[in-house]
Amino acid sequence: MLKVAITVNPNKDHDLVYTSRLLDILEECGCRVFMSDTFKKPYGNMPSVSESLLAGRKIEYLPEYQLFRRVGLCIVFGGDGTILKIAKKAAFGGAYILGVNLGRVGYIAELETHELDLVRKIASVSEIGEIETLPGVRIDRRMMLKAEIVRGGESIYCATALNDIVISKGAVSRMAGLKLSCDGKCISTYRADGIVVSTPTGSTAYCMSAGGPIIDPKLECICAVPVCPYMCVNSGAVVFSDRSVIEVEFTADKINEAFCTIDGKGVKSLYNGDIVRITKSPLNTKLIRLKDVDFYSLLNHKLAAAQSSAELNRR
């Protein structure tokens, strides 16, 4: 029996309409379904979701720290931010991810809400490993990055990223002093608003907005691009081997504090002489693909959709 975790934001899936549809499909296929025990908690003066919108459903509720270790498949309703949040937890547990887009763009998500019936392709297997042998199903393995903050020669913080690690100046108007090195050799020094170090997955996010290249996610490499650099000899993006050790050192010449952000979350303060050391993580994110759509066709479709949405919002 396939063990499936469902992650959903009730504020995006109003009245859990799509979640209920998915539950119908999983129940028909004989899956064992798990959700976070946060759904068992009352919401203000309202009863818990488990006792209202999900009442009568065959769902097992677990704390999140157990949830992603117990299942083989995570079905995530949300935008790319939600999937990024779940990706690290799923990677540590070895679970596969199937994303259903409830966001604005959804580069990482595989399905739109009207395509939920495609879940039947994989829901009938008894063991998660069988998914990789199913016709019309492929596993998109995405490299991840490991980031360490080194202070005084000691690692004081460690985190994993699917998209990017951003070292930035924060809200102050002055630029940060940043030194970029690869395998112990200085690549360039910058006075800039920050620097983005990304995976190929993250190349279509902040990296692209900062002027970096779009990188095919089948490649395994690390891209670094400065954000608004001032009078630098090398102000463009640099792409490194996935075997490289990348270091970004913060120098407090004009500002006393900078910040390190992992996948848009987990902001940590940096002080003079702190180094952010970035290497390829031994973990990877396993995304399930059920449609025969190549990366560039998907990219063009999503960019066109995002542009149309932006034009509508301006009207």
C-alpha positions in Angstrom: 0.0 0.0 0.0 1.4 3.4 -1.1 1.9 5.8 1.8 1.2 9.4 0.7 1.5 12.7 2.6 -0.7 15.7 1.5 0.5 19.2 2.2 -1.9 22.0 1.6 -2.4 25.6 2.6 -6.2 26.0 3.4 -6.0 29.7 2.6 -5.1 28.8 -1.0 -7.3 25.7 -1.5 -10.5 27.3 -0.2 -12.8 24.8 1.5 -10.2 22.2 0.5 -12.0 21.6 -2.8 -9.0 20.2 -4.6 -7.7 18.4 -1.6 -11.0 16.6 -1.3 -10.9 15.6 -4.9 -7.4 14.2 -4.4 -8.5 12.3 -1.4 -11.2 10.7 -3.4 -8.7 9.5 -6.0 -6.2 8.2 -3.4 -9.0 6.4 -1.5 -10.2 4.7 -4.7 -6.6 3.6 -5.4 -6.2 2.2 -1.9 -3.5 4.5 -0.6 -2.7 5.2 3.0 -2.9 9.0 3.5 -1.1 11.1 6.0 -1.3 14.8 6.9 0.2 17.2 9.4 -1.3 17.2 12.9 -1.7 20.9 12.6 -5.0 20.2 10.9 -6.3 18.8 14.2 -5.9 22.1 16.0 -8.8 24.5 16.3 -8.6 27.7 14.1 -9.8 30.6 16.3 -13.4 29.9 17.2 -13.8 27.4 14.4 -13.4 23.6 14.8 -10.3 22.0 13.4 -10.0 21.2 9.7 -9.9 17.5 10.6 -13.3 17.7 12.3 -14.9 19.9 9.7 -13.7 20.0 6.1 -12.0 16.6 6.4 -14.4 14.9 8.8 -14.9 11.2 8.0 -11.9 10.9 5.9 -9.4 8.1 6.4 -6.4 10.3 7.2 -3.6 9.6 9.7 -2.2 12.8 11.4 1.4 13.0 12.4 3.8 15.8 13.6 5.8 17.1 10.6 9.1 15.8 11.9 7.7 12.3 11.5 5.5 12.9 8.5 8.1 13.0 5.8 10.0 10.0 7.2 6.9 7.7 7.1 5.8 8.2 3.5 7.3 7.6 0.1 5.3 10.3 -1.8 4.5 13.9 -0.9 1.7 15.6 -2.9 2.1 19.3 -2.4 -0.6 21.9 -3.1 0.9 25.4 -3.5 3.3 27.5 -5.4 7.0 27.2 -5.8 7.6 28.6 -2.3 5.6 25.8 -0.7 7.4 23.2 -2.7 10.7 24.6 -1.7 9.8 24.4 1.9 8.7 20.8 1.6 11.7 19.8 -0.6 14.2 19.9 2.2 12.1 17.8 4.5 11.3 15.3 1.8 14.9 15.1 0.7 16.0 14.2 4.2 13.4 11.4 4.3 14.0 10.2 0.8 10.4 10.9 -0.3 9.3 11.8 -3.9 7.4 15.0 -4.5 4.5 15.7 -6.8 3.6 19.4 -7.0 0.1 20.8 -7.8 0.2 24.4 -8.6 -1.9 26.8 -6.6 0.6 29.7 -7.0 1.2 32.4 -9.6 3.8 30.7 -11.8 4.7 27.3 -10.5 7.9 26.3 -12.3 8.5 23.3 -10.1 4.9 22.0 -9.8 4.0 19.3 -12.3 0.2 19.5 -12.3 -2.5 22.2 -12.5 -5.6 21.6 -10.4 -7.7 20.4 -13.4 -5.1 17.6 -14.0 -5.5 15.8 -10.7 -6.8 12.6 -12.4 -3.2 12.1 -13.6 -2.3 11.1 -10.1 -3.9 7.7 -10.9 -0.8 6.9 -12.9 1.2 6.5 -9.7 -1.4 6.0 -6.9 -2.0 2.3 -7.8 1.5 1.0 -7.0 2.1 -0.9 -3.8 5.7 0.3 -3.2 7.2 3.7 -3.9 10.1 2.2 -5.8 7.7 0.9 -8.5 7.0 4.5 -9.6 10.3 4.7 -11.5 9.4 1.7 -13.7 5.9 3.0 -14.7 5.5 4.0 -18.4 5.0 7.7 -19.0 6.4 8.5 -15.5 9.9 10.0 -15.0 11.8 11.2 -12.0 13.4 14.6 -12.2 16.3 14.6 -9.7 17.4 18.2 -8.8 20.7 19.0 -7.2 20.7 20.9 -3.9 23.2 23.1 -2.2 24.7 23.0 1.3 25.4 26.4 2.9 27.6 26.9 6.0 28.2 30.1 7.8 31.8 30.1 9.1 32.8 32.5 11.8 36.3 32.5 13.3 37.1 29.3 11.5 34.1 27.4 13.0 30.9 26.4 11.2 28.1 28.0 13.2 25.1 27.3 10.9 24.3 24.8 8.2 21.3 24.6 5.8 20.2 23.0 2.5 18.8 24.8 -0.5 17.0 23.7 -3.6 16.8 27.2 -5.2 19.5 29.6 -3.9 21.5 31.1 -1.2 21.4 34.9 -1.1 23.9 37.1 0.7 22.5 40.7 0.9 22.9 44.0 2.6 19.3 44.1 3.9 17.3 47.3 4.1 20.1 49.8 4.4 21.0 51.9 1.4 24.7 51.3 1.4 26.3 48.4 -0.5 28.0 45.3 1.1 31.6 44.4 0.6 31.7 40.8 -0.8 34.6 38.6 -1.9 33.7 35.6 -4.1 36.2 32.6 -4.1 36.2 29.2 -5.7 38.4 26.4 -4.3 40.4 28.9 -2.3 41.1 31.2 -5.3 39.6 34.7 -5.5 37.2 35.2 -8.4 36.2 38.8 -7.8 35.4 41.3 -5.1 32.3 43.4 -5.2 30.6 46.3 -3.6 27.0 45.3 -4.3 23.5 44.9 -3.0 24.3 41.2 -2.7 25.1 38.0 -4.5 22.9 35.1 -5.5 24.4 31.6 -5.5 21.9 29.2 -7.2 21.3 25.7 -8.5 20.0 25.2 -12.0 16.5 25.0 -10.4 17.0 28.4 -8.9 18.3 29.9 -12.2 14.8 30.8 -13.2 14.1 32.6 -9.9 16.1 35.5 -8.2 19.2 34.5 -10.3 17.3 35.2 -13.5 16.0 38.5 -12.1 19.5 39.6 -11.2 20.7 39.0 -14.8 22.0 35.4 -14.5 21.6 32.7 -17.1 18.8 30.2 -17.4 20.3 26.8 -16.8 18.8 23.5 -17.9 18.0 21.6 -14.6 19.5 18.4 -16.0 22.9 20.0 -15.6 24.6 20.0 -12.2 26.5 23.2 -11.6 26.5 26.3 -9.3 25.9 29.8 -10.6 26.9 33.0 -8.8 25.6 36.4 -9.9 26.1 39.8 -8.1 23.1 42.0 -7.5 23.6 45.6 -8.7 27.5 45.6 -8.4 29.2 48.9 -8.5 32.4 49.5 -10.6 33.6 45.8 -10.6 36.0 44.3 -13.1 33.9 41.1 -13.3 30.3 42.1 -12.7 28.6 39.2 -14.6 27.4 35.8 -13.6 29.9 33.0 -13.1 29.1 29.3 -13.5 31.1 26.7 -11.5 31.4 23.0 -11.5 29.2 21.1 -9.0 32.4 19.9 -7.4 33.5 23.4 -6.5 33.7 24.9 -3.0 32.3 28.4 -3.3 32.9 31.0 -0.6 31.5 34.5 -0.1 33.2 36.6 2.5 31.5 39.6 3.9 33.6 42.7 4.7 31.9 45.3 7.0 33.4 48.4 5.3 30.3 50.5 4.9 27.6 48.5 6.8 28.1 46.5 10.0 25.7 43.6 9.2 24.6 41.6 6.1 22.2 38.7 5.8 22.2 35.1 4.4 18.9 33.8 3.2 18.3 30.2 2.2 15.5 29.6 -0.4 13.8 32.9 0.8 13.6 31.7 4.4 15.9 31.2 7.4 17.6 34.6 7.4 20.9 34.7 9.4 23.0 37.7 10.3 26.5 38.0 8.9 29.3 40.1 10.5 32.7 41.3 9.4 34.9 38.4 8.2 32.0 35.9 8.2 32.2 33.4 5.3 29.3 31.6 3.6 30.7 28.3 2.3 28.6 26.7 -0.4 29.0 23.1 -1.8 26.8 20.6 -3.5 24.6 18.8 -1.1 24.6 15.0 -0.9 20.8 15.2 -0.9 18.6 15.8 -4.0 14.9 16.6 -4.6 13.0 13.9 -6.5 10.2 15.5 -8.5 7.7 13.2 -10.2 6.9 14.1 -13.8 3.7 12.7 -15.3 3.5 14.8 -18.5 5.7 14.8 -21.6 6.7 18.4 -21.4 10.3 19.5 -21.8 11.9 22.2 -19.7 12.1 24.9 -22.4 8.4 24.5 -23.5 7.4 24.7 -19.8 9.6 27.8 -19.2 8.1 29.6 -22.2 4.6 28.8 -21.1 5.1 29.9 -17.6 6.9 33.1 -18.6 4.1 34.0 -21.0 1.5 33.2 -18.3 3.3 35.4 -15.8 3.6 38.2 -18.3 -0.2 38.1 -19.1 -1.0 38.1 -15.4 1.2 41.1 -14.8 -0.5 43.0 -17.7 -3.9 42.2 -16.3 -2.9 43.5 -12.9 -1.7 46.8 -14.4 -5.1 47.5 -16.1 
